[in-house]
Amino acid sequence: MMLQGHFIDTLLNPVYRDETNTLYLVWSYFRGLTAPTFFTISGLVFLYLLLKAKAKQQDHKRIKKGLYRGLLLIGIGYALRADVFGWFQGKFHSYILVIDVLQCIGLSLILLIGCYILLRKHLLLLSITLLFLGILSFLSEPLVRSMALSHIPKVFANYFTTANGSIFTILPWFGFTALGGFLATVFFSHVHKPRFRLVTIVAFLAIGNFLIYYSSWFLMCLFELTDIRLFKNVAYYNYLFTRFGNVLLLFALFYAAEPWLKHSIISKIGQKTLSIYVIHFIIIFGSFTGFGLKHFFYEALNPFQAVVGAILFMIIVCFISFYYIKTNTFLYKSVRQLMRRIRNRP
């Protein structure tokens, strides 16, 4: 979804972005699920592995690894927006300070670790806290939507405002990671129980449909009961709760199909997400050099060219990630070596 979404959105000619076309509307809607799923999965998988490590009394190592990974994602996010060739020409732009998905996920994981460290001795309280933080993050959207924060340096302000070009901000997007962490506590506590899979799938379907079709109604009910205008503002621009509902439906589908997917190509792709992200970003947006597909074909393709190109792009990026580049291992190893050298300096 990320690969074809970025390819088509960047290169498709605007004249074909027809809001009355059913195929385009379906594609656009499902493309909107990519980031919410990405954030939610990150929180779910990371905290679940952390809880499993705690059960073996090995969570200290996992916490340390998680902090490294969070900082690494932030560093890579900035690096991918670096225009090295432009720097050689004396051109320095604030574009490098724009916050995208990697920085936001990296910071979200660090915040998740903070919650875990504070509440690791009380799993139920951790679960409730993450649920509360997720909902609160979604409710904060109208408050942060129009913030400019011009009096704060861009390097910090960009994590909270889109006024300077940031794609994602920690609020409200941390909400998906927090809710993913909440789901991790549920899985960890109950996955061993009989019929857990069936109950979970039914719950995901029920709650997901409620969030999609009735969350705005529920928020309006809260507004009428409390007269808190924030509930009304969220209800009138309710993409966060509905998107999380879509994520739950997607989880239900894949959890139901899990026995057939464990050793599939999908699982292998899931293990290469960082490599795939880095490779696709360089090819499309021209990281470091300024020359990518966007430079040559920006908004220039017709639908046929965009669809065929997206399919080929997905195959090529996955092939490079599988057989030629070990981005994850190389980067993690390099960062660990650098940190060891810093610690061992006299």
MOMO-V698588 format. One record per residue. N is the residue number from 1. RES is the residue in one small letter. SS is DSSP state (H for helix, E for strand, L for the rest). BURIAL is + if it has 24 or more other C-alpha atoms within 12 Angstrom, else -. D_LAST is the distance of its C-alpha to the last C-alpha in Angstrom with 1 decimal. Layout:
BEGIN
N;RES;SS;BURIAL;D_LAST
N;RES;SS;BURIAL;D_LAST
END
This chain:
BEGIN
1;m;L;+;48.0
2;m;H;+;44.9
3;l;H;+;45.5
4;q;H;+;49.2
5;g;H;+;48.9
6;h;H;+;46.4
7;f;H;+;48.4
8;i;H;+;51.8
9;d;H;+;50.8
10;t;H;+;49.1
11;l;H;+;51.7
12;l;E;+;55.0
13;n;L;-;57.5
14;p;H;-;58.1
15;v;H;-;61.9
16;y;H;-;61.5
17;r;L;+;59.6
18;d;L;-;62.9
19;e;L;-;62.6
20;t;L;-;66.2
21;n;L;-;65.3
22;t;H;-;64.8
23;l;H;-;62.5
24;y;H;-;60.2
25;l;H;-;60.2
26;v;H;-;59.3
27;w;H;+;56.5
28;s;H;-;55.2
29;y;H;-;55.4
30;f;H;-;53.6
31;r;H;+;50.9
32;g;L;+;50.2
33;l;H;+;49.3
34;t;H;+;46.3
35;a;H;+;43.6
36;p;H;+;44.9
37;t;H;+;44.9
38;f;H;+;41.4
39;f;H;+;40.0
40;t;H;+;42.0
41;i;H;+;41.1
42;s;H;+;37.4
43;g;H;+;37.7
44;l;H;+;40.1
45;v;H;+;38.2
46;f;H;+;34.7
47;l;H;+;35.9
48;y;H;+;38.3
49;l;H;+;35.5
50;l;H;+;33.4
51;l;H;+;36.4
52;k;H;+;37.1
53;a;H;-;33.5
54;k;H;-;34.0
55;a;H;-;37.2
56;k;L;-;35.2
57;q;L;-;32.6
58;q;L;-;30.0
59;d;H;+;29.7
60;h;H;-;26.0
61;k;H;-;25.1
62;r;H;+;27.6
63;i;H;+;26.4
64;k;H;-;22.9
65;k;H;+;24.5
66;g;H;+;26.8
67;l;H;+;24.2
68;y;H;+;22.5
69;r;H;+;26.0
70;g;H;+;27.0
71;l;H;+;24.2
72;l;H;+;24.8
73;l;H;+;28.4
74;i;H;+;27.8
75;g;H;+;25.6
76;i;H;+;28.3
77;g;H;+;31.0
78;y;H;+;29.7
79;a;H;+;29.0
80;l;L;+;32.6
81;r;L;+;34.0
82;a;L;+;32.0
83;d;L;+;34.5
84;v;H;-;32.4
85;f;H;-;35.5
86;g;H;-;36.5
87;w;H;-;33.2
88;f;H;-;33.9
89;q;L;-;37.3
90;g;L;-;35.8
91;k;L;-;37.0
92;f;L;-;34.7
93;h;L;-;36.4
94;s;H;-;35.6
95;y;H;+;36.7
96;i;H;+;33.1
97;l;H;+;32.9
98;v;L;+;35.9
99;i;L;+;35.3
100;d;L;+;36.7
101;v;H;+;36.9
102;l;H;+;33.4
103;q;H;+;31.7
104;c;H;+;34.3
105;i;H;+;34.0
106;g;H;+;30.3
107;l;H;+;30.5
108;s;H;+;33.5
109;l;H;+;31.6
110;i;H;+;28.8
111;l;H;+;31.7
112;l;H;+;33.3
113;i;H;+;30.3
114;g;H;-;30.3
115;c;H;+;34.0
116;y;H;+;33.4
117;i;H;+;30.7
118;l;H;-;33.1
119;l;H;-;36.2
120;r;L;+;35.3
121;k;L;-;37.3
122;h;L;-;40.4
123;l;H;+;41.2
124;l;H;-;44.4
125;l;H;-;42.9
126;l;H;+;40.2
127;s;H;+;43.0
128;i;H;+;45.1
129;t;H;+;42.2
130;l;H;+;41.4
131;l;H;+;45.1
132;f;H;-;45.3
133;l;H;+;42.3
134;g;H;+;43.7
135;i;H;+;47.1
136;l;H;+;45.7
137;s;H;+;43.7
138;f;H;+;46.9
139;l;H;+;48.9
140;s;L;+;46.4
141;e;H;+;47.3
142;p;H;+;50.0
143;l;H;-;47.8
144;v;H;+;45.0
145;r;H;+;47.2
146;s;L;-;48.1
147;m;L;-;45.0
148;a;L;-;43.7
149;l;L;-;40.9
150;s;L;-;41.1
151;h;L;-;39.4
152;i;L;-;36.1
153;p;L;-;33.6
154;k;H;+;34.6
155;v;H;+;31.2
156;f;H;-;32.0
157;a;H;+;35.8
158;n;L;+;36.2
159;y;L;+;35.2
160;f;L;+;38.3
161;t;L;+;40.8
162;t;L;+;42.4
163;a;L;-;43.6
164;n;L;+;41.0
165;g;L;-;41.6
166;s;L;+;39.5
167;i;L;+;41.2
168;f;L;+;39.9
169;t;L;+;38.8
170;i;H;+;37.2
171;l;H;+;40.5
172;p;H;+;42.8
173;w;H;+;41.0
174;f;H;+;38.8
175;g;H;+;42.1
176;f;H;+;42.6
177;t;H;+;39.2
178;a;H;+;39.9
179;l;H;+;43.4
180;g;H;+;41.9
181;g;H;+;39.8
182;f;H;+;43.0
183;l;H;+;44.7
184;a;H;+;41.9
185;t;H;+;42.6
186;v;H;+;46.3
187;f;H;+;45.8
188;f;H;+;43.5
189;s;H;-;45.9
190;h;H;-;49.1
191;v;L;-;48.6
192;h;L;-;49.9
193;k;L;-;53.2
194;p;L;-;56.4
195;r;L;-;57.4
196;f;H;-;54.1
197;r;H;+;54.1
198;l;H;-;57.6
199;v;H;-;57.1
200;t;H;+;53.9
201;i;H;+;55.6
202;v;H;-;58.5
203;a;H;+;56.3
204;f;H;+;54.3
205;l;H;+;57.6
206;a;H;-;59.2
207;i;H;+;56.3
208;g;H;+;55.5
209;n;H;+;59.2
210;f;H;-;59.3
211;l;H;+;56.3
212;i;H;+;57.7
213;y;H;-;61.3
214;y;H;-;61.3
215;s;H;+;57.9
216;s;H;+;59.3
217;w;H;-;62.4
218;f;H;-;60.4
219;l;H;+;58.3
220;m;H;+;61.6
221;c;H;-;63.0
222;l;H;-;59.9
223;f;H;-;60.6
224;e;H;-;64.2
225;l;H;-;63.4
226;t;H;-;60.7
227;d;L;-;61.4
228;i;L;-;57.7
229;r;H;-;57.7
230;l;H;+;54.3
231;f;H;+;56.0
232;k;H;+;58.6
233;n;H;+;56.1
234;v;H;+;54.2
235;a;H;+;57.5
236;y;H;-;58.6
237;y;L;-;55.4
238;n;L;+;54.6
239;y;L;+;52.6
240;l;H;+;49.7
241;f;H;+;51.8
242;t;H;+;54.0
243;r;H;+;51.2
244;f;H;+;49.7
245;g;H;+;53.2
246;n;H;+;53.2
247;v;H;+;49.8
248;l;H;+;51.4
249;l;H;+;54.4
250;l;H;+;52.1
251;f;H;+;50.2
252;a;H;+;53.6
253;l;H;+;54.7
254;f;H;-;51.6
255;y;H;+;51.4
256;a;H;-;55.1
257;a;L;-;54.4
258;e;H;-;51.2
259;p;H;-;52.9
260;w;H;-;53.8
261;l;H;-;50.5
262;k;L;-;47.9
263;h;L;-;47.9
264;s;L;-;49.0
265;i;H;-;47.6
266;i;H;-;46.8
267;s;H;-;44.3
268;k;H;-;42.6
269;i;H;+;42.5
270;g;H;-;41.0
271;q;L;-;38.0
272;k;L;+;37.3
273;t;H;+;37.5
274;l;H;+;34.1
275;s;H;+;34.8
276;i;H;+;38.3
277;y;H;+;37.3
278;v;H;+;34.9
279;i;H;+;37.4
280;h;H;+;40.4
281;f;H;+;38.7
282;i;H;+;37.8
283;i;H;+;41.3
284;i;H;+;43.2
285;f;H;+;41.2
286;g;L;+;39.6
287;s;L;+;35.9
288;f;L;+;33.9
289;t;L;+;37.0
290;g;L;+;39.5
291;f;L;-;42.1
292;g;L;-;43.1
293;l;H;+;46.5
294;k;H;+;46.6
295;h;H;-;46.7
296;f;H;-;49.7
297;f;H;+;51.6
298;y;L;+;50.9
299;e;L;+;53.9
300;a;L;-;56.0
301;l;E;+;56.9
302;n;L;-;60.1
303;p;H;+;60.0
304;f;H;-;60.8
305;q;H;-;58.1
306;a;H;+;55.6
307;v;H;+;56.4
308;v;H;-;56.5
309;g;H;+;53.3
310;a;H;+;51.5
311;i;H;-;52.6
312;l;H;-;51.4
313;f;H;+;48.1
314;m;H;+;47.4
315;i;H;-;48.2
316;i;H;-;46.1
317;v;H;+;43.0
318;c;H;+;43.2
319;f;H;-;43.9
320;i;H;-;40.8
321;s;H;+;38.7
322;f;H;+;40.1
323;y;H;-;40.2
324;y;L;-;37.9
325;i;L;-;34.8
326;k;L;+;32.4
327;t;H;+;30.9
328;n;H;+;30.0
329;t;H;-;28.3
330;f;H;-;26.5
331;l;H;-;25.1
332;y;H;+;24.0
333;k;H;-;22.3
334;s;H;-;20.6
335;v;H;+;19.3
336;r;H;-;18.1
337;q;H;-;16.2
338;l;H;-;14.6
339;m;H;-;13.7
340;r;H;-;12.1
341;r;H;-;10.0
342;i;H;-;9.0
343;r;H;-;8.3
344;n;H;-;6.3
345;r;L;-;3.8
346;p;L;-;0.0
END
